[in-house]
């Protein structure tokens, strides 16, 4: 790292740097720069990076988290879409790999196959849910992810069955990961401050997925189909989806006709998929 670089946790210095770069944060890209040192340290610590590990960061922006994880890891790969940020990151850091792309266009599984085992990132909020599911579905999915996401999305990611926030996001990622909310983040920790609260979440890979790989496509279709009508009884929904005979199938999965989708644990969704696949 070069000396006399702007301090990325100082609002004044970050504003000055953005002005110097002629850059206005892009709301569409979710460019709210995290400037709170304590929160940045929590994200890095939650990732539990070991000296022999390779880490992926998505949307590094100016590099406030990057400068914390580079010294801890064997190697760091960053995915950044904004050309101004790309140029600045290249000038500030030397010992990292930079992928200039939209994260949604990157072959994530290829990166993980090469040995990346951790993800530490302040995810772009507009694509966070999709990215978390895409990564969870990778064949070589990482061991652990430490992510900053919108608080509302964190609630959906971590909600238990029966909670109003429980749904597709928590179930699809929950097949592969144990999800935990680590820390809520005030808008004042960002520049510019977003209109919503954020949260640091930890996603720790399960030793075994909760559904067999070959049944996952059916499981996913089933969960998405049922949660599109989450207020209705599961028996009614399955009848509309053309499932027959409904009640014996539900009984085999340990589910009652009158239960709502948000009451059904991942394990019972998995069992329902197994019964339907027979």
Buried (B, 14 or more C-beta within 10 A) or exposed (E): EEEEBBEBBBBEBBBEBBEEEEBEBEEEBBBBBBBBBEBBEBBBBBBBBEEEBBBBBBBBBBBBBBBBBBEBBEBBBBBBBBEBBBEBBEEBBEEBEBBBEBBEEBEBBEBBEEEBBBBBBBBBBEBBBEBBBBBBBBEBBBBBBBBBBBBBBBBBBBBEBEBEBBBBBBBBBBBBBEBBBBBEBEBEBBBBEBEEBBBBBBBBBEEEBBBBEEBBEBBBEBBEBBBEBBEBBBBEBBBEBEBEEBBEBBEBBEBEBEBBBBBBBBBBBBBBBBBBEE
